[in-house]
C-alpha cells in the first residue's frame, strides 16, 4: 500500500429550490405572505435593507401554500417547531442537487456518516476539516461532504422590536452543496483533483458570544445579529491569516486567492478594507452573494465552485482573467464564519494549472 497523500477536493455539486425571487420584488412578496402589508413604514425600511444587500436574486422553498397549511409560521413566537422540522426533513431528502460526478468507489472501506448539525454558516469549513482527516487516514477513502440549508427553520414575520428578523429576511436563502474529498486520486476512475486541502483549523474569537446568536426554540430558530458583526470578523481574520501563512513563507495577503463566505455586503467590504485586498480579490464571493444570497453553510462551497468555473472549462485550463485567481496564484484560503463567533480557516492549493 502506497503512502497516503494530501486530501483534495475531487468534485463539487450545487443545487437550489426552483422558486427564484428577484430581490427587488421580495419586499412585496414577504409582507403579503406574512399579512403585514398594511405596515408601510416597516415595509419601506425592509425595502431599503434589501436595496443595500448586494443581492439580485435568491432561491427559497417556502411558498404561499406552505404558509396557508402552517399559519403559525407567520405568527411571531407562535409554536411551530414540529411543522418546520417536517418541512425540512421532506425537502432535504428530496433535494434536487445533482451529485458531484464520481464513480462509485470507496476503496473497500465501510460507509459511515458523521453528522454536523446546526453548526451554522461555518459548517462547510468544519466538514472539510473532518473530511481531510478521514481521507488522509483511511486508504482509498472517499468522503462525501453535504451541506443543505432551508430557511423555513428561521423564517419569521417582520417585527418592529426585532429588526434582526428584517436583516435575516433580506439576506438568507436556500441551497445545497456537496464536495467529494479524497487523497491519492485514482486515474482509472478519471479523478481530477481541484484544490488540495493543505491544512484546516478552527478559531473561536474571544469575547464574541453575543455577536451572533442562534437558538432553537418552539418558534423555530431565533437569531440575533450584532451591528458589530462585520467589524469583529474583519479585525480577527487578519491575525488568523498571518498565523496560518507566515510558516509557509507568505506574508503578502494579496498573493492568495480567496474563497470567503459572503455573510453580507458589510462583512465583505470590511474584510477587503482590513486586509488591504486588491480589486476583485473577493469577486467570487460577491458574485455568489448577488446571485444566491446567504445560504448559510453551502454558500462558501458555491464560492469554491465559482472559483473552479473561473479557472477551468470543460477540463481544459483557461486564463484566469476572471480575476478570482489573478496571475495563476497557487495558494489560497477558504474562510467560513458563524455563531460562536467561530472562524474556520482552510488552506487550499490550487491544482488548476496541473494537467492530470
Secondary structure as the mmCIF struct_conf table of DSSP 4:
data_model
#
loop_
_struct_conf.conf_type_id
_struct_conf.id
_struct_conf.beg_label_comp_id
_struct_conf.beg_label_asym_id
_struct_conf.beg_label_seq_id
_struct_conf.end_label_comp_id
_struct_conf.end_label_asym_id
_struct_conf.end_label_seq_id
HELX_LH_PP_P HELX_LH_PP_P1 UNK A 2 UNK A 4
STRN STRN1 UNK A 8 UNK A 15
BEND BEND1 UNK A 18 UNK A 18
STRN STRN2 UNK A 20 UNK A 22
HELX_RH_AL_P HELX_RH_AL_P1 UNK A 23 UNK A 33
TURN_TY1_P TURN_TY1_P1 UNK A 34 UNK A 35
TURN_TY1_P TURN_TY1_P2 UNK A 37 UNK A 38
HELX_RH_AL_P HELX_RH_AL_P2 UNK A 40 UNK A 51
TURN_TY1_P TURN_TY1_P3 UNK A 52 UNK A 52
BEND BEND2 UNK A 53 UNK A 53
BEND BEND3 UNK A 56 UNK A 56
STRN STRN3 UNK A 57 UNK A 59
HELX_RH_AL_P HELX_RH_AL_P3 UNK A 64 UNK A 69
HELX_RH_3T_P HELX_RH_3T_P1 UNK A 71 UNK A 74
BEND BEND4 UNK A 75 UNK A 75
TURN_TY1_P TURN_TY1_P4 UNK A 76 UNK A 77
HELX_RH_AL_P HELX_RH_AL_P4 UNK A 81 UNK A 93
TURN_TY1_P TURN_TY1_P5 UNK A 94 UNK A 94
HELX_LH_PP_P HELX_LH_PP_P2 UNK A 97 UNK A 100
BEND BEND5 UNK A 101 UNK A 101
BEND BEND6 UNK A 104 UNK A 104
TURN_TY1_P TURN_TY1_P6 UNK A 107 UNK A 108
HELX_LH_PP_P HELX_LH_PP_P3 UNK A 109 UNK A 111
BEND BEND7 UNK A 118 UNK A 118
HELX_RH_3T_P HELX_RH_3T_P2 UNK A 120 UNK A 122
HELX_RH_AL_P HELX_RH_AL_P5 UNK A 123 UNK A 137
BEND BEND8 UNK A 138 UNK A 138
TURN_TY1_P TURN_TY1_P7 UNK A 139 UNK A 140
STRN STRN4 UNK A 142 UNK A 149
HELX_RH_3T_P HELX_RH_3T_P3 UNK A 151 UNK A 153
TURN_TY1_P TURN_TY1_P8 UNK A 154 UNK A 154
BEND BEND9 UNK A 160 UNK A 161
TURN_TY1_P TURN_TY1_P9 UNK A 163 UNK A 163
HELX_RH_AL_P HELX_RH_AL_P6 UNK A 164 UNK A 171
STRN STRN5 UNK A 172 UNK A 172
STRN STRN6 UNK A 175 UNK A 182
BEND BEND10 UNK A 183 UNK A 184
HELX_RH_3T_P HELX_RH_3T_P4 UNK A 187 UNK A 189
TURN_TY1_P TURN_TY1_P10 UNK A 190 UNK A 190
STRN STRN7 UNK A 195 UNK A 204
HELX_LH_PP_P HELX_LH_PP_P4 UNK A 205 UNK A 205
TURN_TY1_P TURN_TY1_P11 UNK A 206 UNK A 207
TURN_TY1_P TURN_TY1_P12 UNK A 209 UNK A 211
STRN STRN8 UNK A 212 UNK A 217
TURN_TY1_P TURN_TY1_P13 UNK A 218 UNK A 219
STRN STRN9 UNK A 220 UNK A 225
TURN_TY1_P TURN_TY1_P14 UNK A 227 UNK A 228
HELX_RH_AL_P HELX_RH_AL_P7 UNK A 229 UNK A 245
HELX_RH_3T_P HELX_RH_3T_P5 UNK A 246 UNK A 248
TURN_TY1_P TURN_TY1_P15 UNK A 249 UNK A 249
HELX_RH_3T_P HELX_RH_3T_P6 UNK A 253 UNK A 255
BEND BEND11 UNK A 256 UNK A 256
STRN STRN10 UNK A 257 UNK A 260
HELX_RH_AL_P HELX_RH_AL_P8 UNK A 265 UNK A 275
TURN_TY1_P TURN_TY1_P16 UNK A 276 UNK A 276
HELX_LH_PP_P HELX_LH_PP_P5 UNK A 277 UNK A 278
TURN_TY1_P TURN_TY1_P17 UNK A 279 UNK A 282
HELX_RH_AL_P HELX_RH_AL_P9 UNK A 283 UNK A 292
STRN STRN11 UNK A 294 UNK A 294
HELX_RH_3T_P HELX_RH_3T_P7 UNK A 296 UNK A 298
HELX_RH_AL_P HELX_RH_AL_P10 UNK A 299 UNK A 311
STRN STRN12 UNK A 312 UNK A 313
TURN_TY1_P TURN_TY1_P18 UNK A 314 UNK A 315
STRN STRN13 UNK A 316 UNK A 317
TURN_TY1_P TURN_TY1_P19 UNK A 321 UNK A 322
BEND BEND12 UNK A 323 UNK A 323
TURN_TY1_P TURN_TY1_P20 UNK A 324 UNK A 325
HELX_RH_3T_P HELX_RH_3T_P8 UNK A 326 UNK A 328
STRN STRN14 UNK A 331 UNK A 338
TURN_TY1_P TURN_TY1_P21 UNK A 339 UNK A 341
STRN STRN15 UNK A 342 UNK A 350
TURN_TY1_P TURN_TY1_P22 UNK A 352 UNK A 353
BEND BEND13 UNK A 354 UNK A 354
#
